[in-house]
Structure formats: structure tokens, C-alpha cells
Amino acid sequence: MKTVQMKPDVTNSLLGFGCMRFPTKSGKIDYEQTMKMLEYAYSHGVNHFDTAYPYHDGESETLLGTFLKKLPRDSFTVSTKLPIWKVKKYEDFENFLDEQLAKLQVDYLDFYLLHALNKERWEIALKHNVFKFFETIKAKGKVKYIGFSYHDDKETYQKIGTSYDWDFCLQQINYIDYKKQQGIEGYELMAKRNIPVWVMEPLKGGNLTTLAPDIMNEFQKVHPNDSSAKWAFRWVHTLPGVKLILSGMSTLEQVVENIKIFEAIEPLNKEELTTIDNVRNMINNRIKVACTACNYCMPCPNKVNIPRNFKIYNDAYMFNNLASGKYSYNNFLQEEEKSLNCIECQECLLKCPQKLNIPVLLQEVTDNLSI
């Protein structure tokens, strides 16, 4: 297992086990299968485990704690995340931390993150004096290193990223989304400040593992036996400031495959990066609707979530996974948000900078994704 010296006192596996997508059975974590996955990962060199307060409705931290309790404390590092949206007063900060320490059955956290920061959540943190909280929990020995995870625009990221001497940060980045949210600019900001970057969604939630045959052929012309997952992981590893790559694994087979990849993972060379550029272009050329998610068409008078419908539709075809698109459409959209509710009032036509025929395109979404 490839390792990284993230901090003077922390040598971690480059691959971290993300605990958000454990296998489930009857709506609950499949305990037996998950334990097999965690045990296999640990016995093959994975020594970092990452969870959060809301994962699996709070069950993730508890199960992970049961697993970690069996291990020597100095043989692993663990991170979890504070649900900043639940904080109503200063005391809540440490109350949540103490609850999480109890669930994880550890005396201290190696890494603690403010979870999924955006502009509004950062304002909550500042309102309740989060910097005082950081110093307090470090002084008490409850947390070694402080960071944050992020899902918002690059301007807010830069503001947060320069507001404190962070020990690390966690951001979404992969070879398709490298310009979205904080994007590559956010990575470069942290890298210049020598702040270790952790990466989530390196496979874009699994989408980069279901590529169409003609796209896979581009990879196979260079390395006939390498999986699309290996290419995606190696692209992230090419960024030298990345010190941890989190993967939310759901099956033992995924754990085995990822460990095999990370045993001897190397950054991409110039030729391989060109191949990634070609693949990125091929994927983007499969976009069905040239929607930029500017939201000028919103709000829809009939409550249809126009940009969200188009994103689900595009992802289904970009990543050769119509079944996933249908599932997302039918399960992740509120009923009133679905494209089938378009009444063709045409109000959106006057607002769209791209001059898209939105009602016609929404009908396409309905025809292809609605069950």
C-alpha cells in the first residue's frame, strides 16, 4: 500500500476508506459484510478511515467505532465531521464532538472537519466563534488536526481557505469535475499554502467506472488491462498536493480492486494525461443538453427543477448509465420538480441565455428517464 507523510507524526495510506457508502440490508448497514470490508482493507495497509455525523443516519460512526476498538490506537488514523448546520450555540460544538468521540470509541480524533461548508454554514461557524473552539479542543487533546470539507463556489472557498491556518482540507475533484465548485483553483490555493489536500469523489460517485466501450478503448490503447477506476485514481495522484484519496467502497470486490491499484500507484505521465484529455472531451461530447446551470430559468412557475433535470439527463448519457439516470430521476427529485410537470408555459424561453428550447428538452428527459 502506497503511503504518504501527511504530517510529521502521521504516515497514512494514500487510499482512505470513506464510510458513507457501506453496503446495506433492509435499510440498515450490513454489519457482517461491512466488517469483512474494513478488516480486509486494514490488513492490506489501509490505515485511514473517514466518516461523518449524518452518514447512514448516524450508524456509520457507531459501526466504525466498533471496528476501531479492536485495533491498536497508534495503528490507524480516523476523521469525522462536525454537522455545522446543527450548531445553535457555542456549546454545541464540543457537545457534538464528545458525542462523536463516544460513538467512535476513541479518546481523540486525528482529524476533525467542519462538514460541507458553504457560505451560509461558514457564517454559522463564525457567529458561534469557531476559532475559539478549534483552540480549545486542541488544547484539551481531543483533536490533533482541524480541516473542512466543501461544496460551493470558488469565491467562498478562497475566503474560507485563507481565514485560518488549516491543517488540511477535503474537496471534490476528479478529471471531469476539476473546474467545478472550488475546482483546480482551490487545490492550487491550498497547495501553495502547503496545506494537505484530501480528495473525495475521485470516481465521481462511480460514474467514471461505467464508461462507454468507445471511450474505454482510448484507455485500452495505452494500457489494455487497466480499469477506468485506475486511470481516475492516477489522475488525482498526479496532483502532488493531494495527500489522501478517499473512496466510498460498497462491496468487498471494490475494496480488493482499489487496494490492488494503490499498492503500486503512480502519477500519470505526459502521454497518459493527453489520453485523459481525449477521454474528457469524448465524455463531454455526450452531453444531451447544453445547460450551464446558471439558474436564470428558475424559479419555474410550476416548480420544475429545470437545471437538476438536465444534469441527471446529461450524466446518464455522459457516463453510459441510463439505469442510474432513471434511478436518480425517480428517487432524488421531488415529485413537483420532475420534468413531467412541465406545462409548456414557455416563460423559461425568454430567460435562458443559451436559447435552449427548454419545454422540448424537458419532454426528452421525461421520455428517457421517467418510469
GUKOLRO-29779 format. One record per residue: residue in one letter; x, y, z of N, C-alpha, C in turn. Coordinates in pm, whole numbers, padded with zeros to 5 digits, always signed. Example, Ala and Ser with C-alpha at 12.3 -4.5 7.8 and 13.67 -1.06 7.14 Angstrom:
BEGIN
A+01319-00569+00780+01230-00450+00780+01320-00330+00780S+01285-00225+00708+01367-00106+00714+01290+00003+00787
This chain:
BEGIN
M+00084-00119+00000+00000+00000+00000+00088+00125+00000K+00065+00213-00097+00144+00335-00103+00108+00425+00015T+00211+00481+00079+00189+00567+00194+00239+00708+00167V+00192+00801+00249+00225+00942+00235+00257+00999+00373Q+00359+01083+00381+00388+01154+00505+00306+01282+00506M+00184+01274+00563+00095+01389+00560+00136+01495+00662K+00171+01450+00781+00214+01537+00890+00340+01476+00950P+00419+01554+01023+00541+01497+01083+00516+01371+01164D+00399+01363+01226+00368+01246+01309+00264+01154+01246V+00232+01175+01118+00129+01095+01051+00179+01043+00918T+00196+00912+00910+00220+00845+00783+00095+00765+00751N+00024+00803+00647-00104+00741+00616-00102+00672+00481S-00188+00576+00464-00208+00516+00333-00267+00622+00241L-00221+00626+00116-00275+00722+00020-00424+00698+00000L-00466+00573+00004-00608+00537-00005-00671+00543+00133G-00777+00621+00145-00853+00625+00269-00989+00559+00249F-01038+00494+00353-01167+00425+00345-01278+00524+00382G-01357+00564+00283-01472+00650+00307-01590+00569+00355C-01650+00609+00466-01753+00526+00531-01895+00580+00508M-01919+00632+00387-02050+00685+00355-02135+00587+00275R-02071+00490+00212-02144+00401+00120-02128+00255+00160F-02136+00226+00289-02134+00087+00333-02251+00010+00271P-02234-00119+00248-02346-00199+00197-02459-00203+00300T-02581-00209+00252-02697-00208+00342-02785-00331+00319K-02865-00360+00420-02961-00468+00414-03084-00424+00494S-03199-00422+00429-03324-00378+00493-03312-00238+00551G-03240-00151+00477-03230-00011+00516-03124+00020+00620K-03056-00083+00672-02951-00064+00771-02818-00116+00716I-02707-00072+00777-02577-00120+00733-02570-00273+00748D-02521-00338+00645-02497-00482+00651-02371-00504+00736Y-02391-00531+00863-02281-00536+00960-02175-00638+00920E-02217-00759+00890-02121-00866+00862-02036-00834+00739Q-02100-00789+00631-02027-00759+00509-01935-00638+00527T-01983-00538+00599-01902-00418+00620-01779-00449+00703M-01794-00531+00805-01679-00569+00886-01575-00644+00804K-01620-00729+00714-01526-00800+00626-01447-00702+00541M-01518-00600+00490-01453-00499+00406-01350-00419+00485L-01388-00376+00605-01296-00297+00687-01175-00379+00729E-01198-00503+00766-01089-00590+00809-00993-00618+00693Y-01048-00641+00574-00961-00666+00458-00877-00543+00428A-00942-00426+00428-00870-00302+00399-00757-00280+00499Y-00787-00292+00627-00687-00269+00730-00571-00369+00720S-00604-00495+00697-00499-00599+00690-00413-00585+00565H-00460-00505+00468-00381-00482+00346-00328-00339+00337G-00315-00274+00452-00242-00148+00455-00322-00020+00461V-00454-00026+00451-00534+00096+00462-00543+00133+00610N-00493+00251+00644-00490+00287+00787-00563+00418+00817H-00638+00471+00719-00719+00589+00748-00865+00560+00717F-00953+00600+00811-01096+00576+00799-01169+00709+00822D-01258+00742+00728-01325+00872+00731-01476+00855+00735T-01539+00920+00831-01683+00912+00843-01739+01051+00871A-01867+01059+00908-01930+01188+00939-02056+01163+01021Y-02098+01266+01091-02214+01258+01180-02339+01203+01111P-02374+01249+00989-02500+01203+00930-02492+01076+00846Y-02372+01022+00822-02361+00906+00733-02445+00789+00787H-02521+00730+00698-02608+00618+00735-02693+00652+00857D-02747+00773+00858-02832+00820+00968-02765+00805+01104G-02635+00830+01108-02560+00824+01233-02502+00688+01265E-02539+00586+01188-02494+00450+01217-02348+00427+01178S-02299+00505+01081-02162+00485+01032-02059+00504+01143E-02070+00614+01218-01973+00638+01325-01976+00525+01429T-02094+00480+01462-02107+00375+01564-02044+00244+01519L-02073+00203+01396-02015+00079+01345-01864+00092+01333L-01817+00205+01281-01673+00223+01268-01605+00217+01404G-01669+00275+01505-01614+00269+01640-01600+00127+01690T-01697+00043+01661-01690-00098+01700-01570-00166+01635F-01545-00132+01510-01430-00190+01439-01298-00137+01494L-01288-00006+01510-01162+00055+01553-01123+00014+01694K-01222-00015+01777-01195-00053+01916-01105-00175+01925K-01106-00259+01822-01028-00382+01823-00882-00359+01784L-00848-00238+01737-00716-00212+01681-00629-00131+01777P-00497-00148+01769-00407-00060+01845-00428+00085+01799R-00442+00177+01894-00477+00315+01859-00372+00380+01770D-00247+00341+01783-00143+00404+01702-00128+00341+01564S-00219+00248+01529-00207+00179+01400-00300+00236+01294F-00380+00336+01329-00473+00394+01233-00494+00541+01264T-00549+00612+01166-00598+00748+01189-00745+00752+01147V-00820+00839+01215-00964+00846+01190-01006+00992+01181S-01100+01017+01093-01157+01151+01080-01309+01143+01079T-01371+01243+01137-01514+01260+01123-01544+01410+01112K-01672+01443+01096-01707+01579+01057-01818+01634+01146L-01802+01759+01183-01900+01826+01268-02015+01879+01183P-02141+01846+01220-02258+01892+01142-02287+02039+01173I-02218+02128+01106-02223+02270+01139-02365+02325+01130W-02449+02269+01045-02585+02317+01028-02672+02293+01151K-02625+02207+01244-02700+02180+01366-02658+02269+01483V-02552+02345+01465-02500+02427+01575-02589+02549+01597K-02637+02564+01719-02723+02678+01757-02655+02771+01857K-02553+02718+01928-02479+02798+02027-02339+02741+02039Y-02250+02817+02100-02109+02777+02108-02093+02639+02171E-02167+02610+02277-02152+02483+02348-02182+02363+02259D-02261+02385+02154-02296+02273+02065-02173+02215+01997F-02074+02298+01968-01952+02249+01902-01894+02131+01977E-01864+02152+02104-01799+02046+02181-01895+01934+02220N-02022+01966+02233-02120+01861+02262-02126+01759+02149F-02127+01808+02024-02126+01716+01910-01996+01637+01905L-01884+01704+01928-01755+01634+01926-01752+01523+02030D-01797+01552+02152-01796+01450+02257-01885+01332+02221E-02000+01360+02159-02089+01253+02114-02019+01166+02010Q-01947+01229+01920-01879+01154+01814-01762+01073+01868L-01688+01129+01963-01580+01052+02027-01635+00927+02095A-01749+00940+02158-01810+00825+02226-01853+00719+02125K-01913+00761+02016-01958+00665+01916-01840+00594+01849L-01732+00669+01827-01614+00611+01763-01525+00535+01862Q-01555+00548+01990-01482+00477+02097-01332+00509+02095V-01301+00637+02075-01162+00683+02080-01153+00802+02176D-01032+00825+02230-01011+00936+02322-00983+01067+02249Y-00937+01054+02125-00908+01173+02045-00928+01141+01897L-00949+01245+01819-00957+01232+01674-00826+01280+01613D-00777+01208+01516-00660+01254+01443-00695+01376+01358F-00814+01371+01297-00858+01478+01208-01006+01507+01231Y-01039+01636+01236-01179+01676+01256-01211+01786+01155L-01326+01771+01088-01362+01863+00981-01494+01933+01010L-01504+02059+00969-01633+02123+00956-01694+02069+00828H-01815+02016+00837-01872+01936+00729-01942+02020+00622A-01904+01996+00496-01976+02050+00380-02001+02200+00391L-01893+02274+00412-01908+02418+00425-01957+02482+00297N-02039+02585+00315-02076+02677+00208-02088+02814+00275K-02134+02912+00201-02138+03048+00255-02222+03055+00382E-02341+02996+00380-02431+03004+00495-02374+02931+00616R-02318+02813+00594-02265+02736+00706-02140+02800+00765W-02061+02865+00682-01944+02935+00732-01986+03052+00821E-02094+03117+00784-02144+03227+00867-02191+03176+01004I-02250+03056+01007-02288+02995+01134-02164+02970+01220A-02060+02916+01156-01936+02887+01229-01876+03013+01289L-01871+03119+01212-01812+03245+01260-01898+03306+01371K-02029+03298+01353-02122+03356+01452-02100+03297+01591H-02066+03168+01595-02053+03100+01725-01906+03080+01766N-01816+03159+01706-01676+03164+01749-01605+03030+01730V-01606+02981+01608-01547+02851+01580-01397+02849+01603F-01328+02962+01585-01183+02963+01604-01146+02937+01751K-01225+02989+01842-01205+02961+01984-01224+02812+02011F-01324+02753+01947-01349+02610+01963-01230+02528+01916F-01171+02566+01802-01054+02494+01750-00942+02491+01854E-00911+02607+01907-00800+02615+02002-00832+02538+02130T-00957+02541+02172-00997+02471+02294-00981+02320+02282I-01030+02263+02172-01025+02117+02160-00884+02067+02132K-00803+02149+02067-00662+02110+02051-00590+02113+02185A-00617+02215+02263-00552+02227+02395-00593+02112+02487K-00715+02065+02476-00763+01954+02557-00717+01818+02506G-00656+01816+02387-00609+01690+02331-00719+01605+02269K-00834+01666+02241-00944+01590+02181-00928+01574+02030V-00858+01667+01968-00839+01666+01823-00696+01710+01793K-00631+01640+01701-00496+01679+01661-00497+01784+01549Y-00576+01756+01444-00571+01842+01326-00712+01883+01283I-00723+02010+01240-00852+02070+01204-00856+02100+01054G-00969+02064+00991-00987+02094+00849-01133+02119+00818F-01164+02118+00690-01303+02138+00647-01326+02066+00515S-01451+02029+00492-01490+01979+00360-01580+02083+00296Y-01593+02076+00164-01650+02191+00094-01733+02151-00027H-01846+02223-00045-01931+02207-00164-01995+02343-00196D-01923+02428-00266-01980+02558-00302-01892+02623-00407D-01906+02754-00425-01833+02824-00531-01689+02853-00489K-01607+02886-00588-01464+02906-00562-01436+03033-00481E-01523+03135-00494-01501+03259-00420-01512+03235-00269T-01617+03162-00229-01634+03132-00087-01523+03041-00038Y-01481+02948-00122-01371+02858-00085-01244+02937-00055Q-01214+03033-00139-01094+03113-00119-01103+03194+00010K-01222+03244+00040-01243+03320+00163-01220+03232+00286I-01280+03112+00284-01264+03020+00396-01120+02970+00405G-01064+02935+00289-00931+02877+00286-00821+02967+00339T-00842+03098+00333-00741+03193+00379-00776+03254+00515S-00883+03206+00578-00929+03266+00704-00863+03205+00827Y-00794+03092+00808-00739+03019+00923-00622+02934+00875D-00534+02902+00965-00420+02819+00931-00462+02672+00939W-00539+02630+00838-00594+02495+00836-00484+02390+00831D-00511+02277+00892-00416+02165+00889-00433+02080+00763F-00552+02085+00703-00581+02010+00581-00718+02053+00533C-00756+02010+00413-00892+02035+00363-00934+01919+00274L-01064+01903+00261-01122+01795+00180-01210+01856+00072Q-01181+01823-00053-01258+01879-00163-01287+01774-00270Q-01394+01797-00344-01430+01708-00454-01349+01746-00577I-01280+01648-00633-01207+01673-00757-01186+01542-00831N-01208+01545-00960-01179+01433-01049-01156+01489-01188Y-01119+01405-01283-01077+01461-01412-01191+01517-01495I-01315+01492-01453-01429+01556-01519-01467+01686-01448D-01473+01683-01316-01522+01797-01238-01412+01891-01191Y-01295+01886-01253-01183+01962-01198-01199+02113-01209K-01300+02159-01282-01326+02304-01289-01453+02343-01214K-01521+02247-01152-01646+02276-01082-01621+02302-00934Q-01721+02360-00868-01710+02401-00727-01580+02480-00710Q-01496+02444-00612-01371+02517-00594-01271+02483-00703G-01286+02364-00762-01206+02324-00876-01056+02321-00851I-00985+02318-00961-00839+02309-00956-00779+02434-00892E-00850+02546-00901-00801+02670-00839-00798+02658-00688G-00898+02593-00632-00900+02570-00489-00786+02480-00446Y-00762+02375-00525-00649+02286-00496-00518+02364-00498E-00500+02447-00599-00375+02521-00611-00356+02620-00497L-00467+02681-00451-00458+02772-00337-00403+02701-00215M-00455+02581-00186-00410+02507-00071-00267+02454-00090A-00237+02409-00210-00104+02357-00237+00002+02465-00217K-00028+02587-00259+00067+02698-00242+00089+02730-00095R-00012+02705-00013-00001+02733+00131+00051+02610+00207N+00090+02506+00132+00141+02382+00192+00039+02317+00285I-00087+02330+00251-00195+02266+00326-00232+02137+00254P-00221+02021+00319-00254+01894+00253-00397+01892+00204V-00415+01844+00083-00547+01832+00023-00591+01687+00024W-00712+01664+00075-00777+01533+00065-00878+01542-00049V-00897+01433-00119-00990+01431-00232-01103+01333-00207M-01226+01381-00228-01343+01295-00228-01399+01288-00369E-01479+01188-00396-01540+01166-00527-01437+01157-00641P-01327+01084-00621-01229+01071-00730-01285+00996-00850L-01389+00914-00827-01454+00840-00935-01590+00900-00970K-01615+01020-00920-01743+01089-00944-01861+01000-00907G-01857+00951-00784-01965+00865-00736-01981+00736-00814G-01872+00688-00874-01877+00564-00953-01902+00587-01100N-01936+00710-01139-01967+00737-01280-01848+00712-01373L-01728+00731-01322-01610+00713-01407-01570+00567-01422T-01653+00478-01370-01627+00334-01386-01724+00269-01485T-01816+00347-01543-01918+00289-01633-01911+00351-01772L-01789+00379-01819-01771+00448-01946-01809+00359-02064A-01853+00423-02170-01894+00351-02292-01774+00281-02355P-01797+00174-02432-01687+00097-02492-01592+00180-02577D-01643+00275-02655-01553+00354-02741-01462+00443-02657I-01511+00489-02542-01428+00570-02454-01325+00481-02384M-01368+00366-02337-01274+00273-02275-01163+00233-02371N-01195+00229-02498-01096+00192-02599-00978+00289-02599E-01005+00416-02567-00897+00514-02559-00797+00476-02451F-00849+00433-02338-00762+00388-02230-00688+00260-02267Q-00760+00168-02329-00704+00036-02358-00596+00042-02466K-00598+00145-02549-00492+00161-02648-00358+00190-02581V-00363+00246-02461-00241+00279-02388-00205+00168-02290H-00305+00126-02210-00285+00018-02112-00403-00078-02123P-00389-00184-02199-00502-00273-02229-00571-00331-02107N-00499-00348-01998-00557-00418-01883-00594-00327-01767D-00576-00197-01782-00606-00107-01672-00752-00065-01672S-00813-00061-01554-00953-00023-01542-00968+00129-01550S-01090+00172-01577-01118+00316-01578-01098+00376-01439A-01124+00295-01335-01102+00343-01198-00954+00373-01174K-00868+00287-01223-00725+00309-01205-00681+00438-01271W-00730+00465-01391-00697+00590-01460-00743+00709-01377A-00864+00703-01324-00918+00815-01247-00838+00839-01119F-00804+00732-01049-00724+00745-00927-00585+00802-00959R-00526+00754-01068-00392+00801-01104-00394+00948-01142W-00502+00994-01206-00512+01136-01240-00507+01221-01113V-00583+01181-01010-00582+01254-00884-00442+01249-00822H-00378+01133-00828-00245+01116-00769-00140+01201-00839T-00170+01246-00959-00078+01332-01034-00065+01469-00968L-00163+01509-00888-00160+01637-00816-00075+01619-00690P+00043+01677-00684+00136+01647-00573+00088+01693-00436G-00003+01790-00432-00054+01837-00303-00157+01746-00241V-00202+01645-00315-00303+01551-00263-00235+01447-00174K-00276+01443-00048-00213+01353+00048-00306+01240+00094L-00431+01242+00049-00524+01134+00083-00633+01130-00023I-00663+01011-00073-00770+00992-00171-00874+00901-00106L-00991+00957-00080-01097+00881-00015-01183+00809-00119S-01215+00686-00090-01304+00609-00176-01414+00548-00091G-01539+00579-00124-01652+00522-00052-01689+00388-00111M-01633+00282-00057-01647+00149-00114-01770+00078-00058S-01841+00008-00146-01968-00054-00110-01967-00206-00115T-01862-00263-00174-01852-00409-00184-01709-00452-00153L-01694-00578-00115-01560-00631-00091-01479-00631-00219E-01545-00654-00332-01475-00654-00460-01413-00517-00489Q-01485-00410-00455-01429-00276-00474-01308-00253-00384V-01316-00302-00262-01203-00288-00169-01081-00359-00226V-01099-00482-00273-00988-00561-00328-00928-00491-00449E-01014-00443-00539-00965-00376-00660-00888-00249-00625N-00944-00167-00536-00878-00042-00502-00743-00064-00435I-00736-00162-00347-00609-00191-00280-00505-00237-00381K-00546-00316-00476-00453-00360-00580-00399-00240-00658I-00488-00144-00688-00446-00024-00761-00347+00057-00679F-00376+00073-00550-00295+00162-00467-00168+00097-00413E-00149-00030-00441-00025-00095-00397+00096-00040-00473A+00075-00001-00596+00187+00048-00677+00142+00162-00768I+00056+00249-00716+00001+00357-00797+00108+00461-00829E+00106+00511-00951+00200+00614-00995+00124+00726-01064P+00177+00849-01058+00113+00959-01132+00114+00932-01282L+00026+01000-01353+00021+00988-01499+00137+01064-01562N+00189+01009-01673+00291+01082-01748+00226+01170-01854K+00304+01239-01932+00253+01335-02029+00161+01269-02131E+00201+01153-02182+00119+01081-02281-00014+01039-02219E-00009+00990-02097-00131+00945-02030-00225+01061-01999L-00168+01177-01965-00251+01294-01942-00322+01338-02070T-00256+01322-02182-00319+01351-02311-00436+01257-02336T-00420+01131-02298-00530+01035-02311-00648+01078-02224I-00621+01124-02102-00729+01173-02015-00799+01292-02081D-00724+01381-02142-00785+01496-02212-00879+01448-02322N-00835+01346-02397-00920+01292-02505-01047+01230-02449V-01031+01154-02341-01147+01089-02280-01244+01194-02225R-01191+01296-02160-01276+01404-02106-01359+01467-02219N-01294+01495-02331-01365+01554-02445-01474+01461-02498M-01443+01331-02504-01542+01235-02553-01663+01227-02460I-01636+01230-02330-01746+01227-02233-01831+01352-02246N-01766+01468-02253-01840+01594-02261-01919+01606-02391N-01871+01541-02497-01943+01544-02624-02072+01464-02621R-02091+01386-02515-02215+01309-02499-02322+01388-02424I-02291+01510-02389-02389+01593-02320-02512+01612-02409K-02629+01588-02352-02753+01598-02428-02807+01741-02432V-02787+01813-02322-02842+01948-02311-02731+02043-02269A-02711+02148-02346-02603+02243-02319-02641+02342-02210C-02690+02290-02101-02731+02373-01986-02608+02402-01900T-02589+02529-01863-02475+02567-01781-02512+02580-01633A-02636+02546-01599-02685+02557-01461-02671+02699-01407C-02696+02797-01493-02690+02936-01448-02810+02974-01363N-02918+02894-01375-03041+02912-01296-03123+03035-01335Y-03092+03096-01448-03173+03209-01492-03317+03167-01523C-03337+03040-01557-03471+02991-01587-03555+02968-01463M-03493+02975-01348-03561+02948-01222-03602+03076-01151P-03708+03074-01070-03791+02957-01043-03892+02931-01155C-03919+02805-01179-04023+02767-01274-04159+02789-01208P-04254+02852-01276-04385+02877-01215-04458+02750-01175N-04418+02635-01234-04482+02509-01197-04390+02421-01111K-04281+02483-01059-04189+02422-00962-04099+02313-01020V-04089+02302-01153-03997+02207-01213-03853+02254-01188N-03768+02164-01140-03627+02198-01120-03554+02175-01252I-03555+02273-01336-03506+02259-01474-03358+02219-01478P-03267+02291-01412-03125+02253-01420-03097+02114-01365R-03166+02077-01257-03141+01946-01197-03187+01834-01289N-03299+01851-01357-03345+01752-01455-03242+01735-01566F-03188+01845-01613-03091+01838-01722-02960+01774-01677K-02919+01800-01554-02795+01738-01504-02810+01586-01496I-02920+01540-01442-02942+01396-01433-02945+01333-01573Y-03011+01399-01664-03021+01351-01803-02882+01345-01867N-02805+01451-01851-02671+01454-01910-02581+01347-01850D-02582+01333-01718-02496+01234-01652-02528+01093-01700A-02655+01064-01721-02694+00929-01764-02629+00892-01897Y-02617+00989-01987-02559+00961-02118-02409+00982-02122M-02360+01079-02048-02216+01101-02043-02143+00979-01988F-02203+00915-01888-02136+00805-01820-02199+00670-01850N-02275+00664-01960-02322+00537-02012-02399+00457-01907N-02485+00527-01834-02556+00459-01725-02699+00509-01717L-02781+00464-01811-02920+00507-01816-02997+00459-01693A-02961+00343-01642-03029+00290-01523-03007+00383-01404S-02885+00434-01390-02855+00527-01281-02933+00656-01299G-02944+00703-01425-03021+00825-01452-03167+00809-01415K-03224+00694-01449-03364+00669-01415-03384+00663-01264Y-03288+00601-01197-03298+00592-01051-03291+00731-00988S-03196+00812-01034-03182+00947-00979-03306+01030-01006Y-03358+01020-01127-03477+01099-01164-03596+01062-01076N-03614+00933-01055-03734+00887-00985-03721+00887-00833N-03596+00900-00782-03577+00894-00638-03517+01019-00575F-03444+01097-00654-03374+01213-00597-03440+01346-00631L-03545+01345-00710-03623+01465-00739-03756+01458-00664Q-03797+01571-00605-03931+01577-00551-04031+01565-00666E-04150+01517-00638-04248+01494-00744-04273+01621-00827E-04285+01734-00759-04315+01858-00831-04197+01908-00912E-04074+01857-00882-03954+01902-00952-03932+01831-01085K-04002+01722-01109-03975+01638-01225-04021+01702-01356S-03950+01668-01461-03976+01726-01593-04118+01701-01642L-04179+01592-01600-04312+01558-01648-04418+01660-01605N-04380+01750-01513-04473+01853-01468-04468+01981-01552C-04384+01982-01652-04376+02099-01740-04510+02117-01813I-04567+02239-01807-04695+02267-01874-04673+02351-02000E-04545+02365-02040-04508+02437-02162-04562+02582-02162C-04548+02646-02049-04590+02787-02041-04495+02878-02117Q-04370+02829-02138-04268+02895-02218-04208+03018-02150E-04236+03038-02024-04176+03150-01953-04025+03139-01948C-03975+03016-01942-03830+02993-01934-03757+03029-02063L-03826+03025-02175-03761+03050-02303-03701+03190-02311L-03765+03285-02249-03718+03424-02254-03601+03448-02160K-03581+03356-02065-03478+03376-01962-03347+03303-01993C-03349+03203-02078-03233+03116-02099-03126+03184-02185P-03007+03211-02132-02901+03273-02212-02852+03184-02325Q-02870+03051-02309-02825+02957-02412-02929+02937-02523K-03044+03002-02507-03153+02992-02605-03198+02848-02625L-03200+02771-02517-03244+02632-02525-03396+02625-02534N-03445+02528-02611-03589+02505-02618-03625+02416-02498I-03635+02478-02384-03647+02405-02258-03768+02312-02253P-03887+02354-02292-04001+02261-02285-03980+02134-02368V-03924+02148-02486-03898+02032-02571-03794+01940-02505L-03689+02001-02449-03585+01923-02385-03634+01855-02258L-03722+01920-02184-03780+01856-02066-03865+01736-02105Q-03930+01743-02219-04006+01628-02266-03912+01512-02298E-03794+01544-02352-03693+01441-02377-03653+01372-02247V-03632+01453-02143-03597+01396-02012-03706+01301-01966T-03830+01345-01976-03943+01261-01934-03948+01132-02013D-03931+01142-02145-03939+01024-02231-03830+00923-02200N-03712+00972-02159-03598+00881-02139-03579+00833-01995L-03625+00913-01898-03593+00880-01759-03714+00845-01671S-03830+00892-01709-03948+00868-01625-03993+00723-01639I-04022+00658-01528-04068+00519-01532-04215+00516-01573
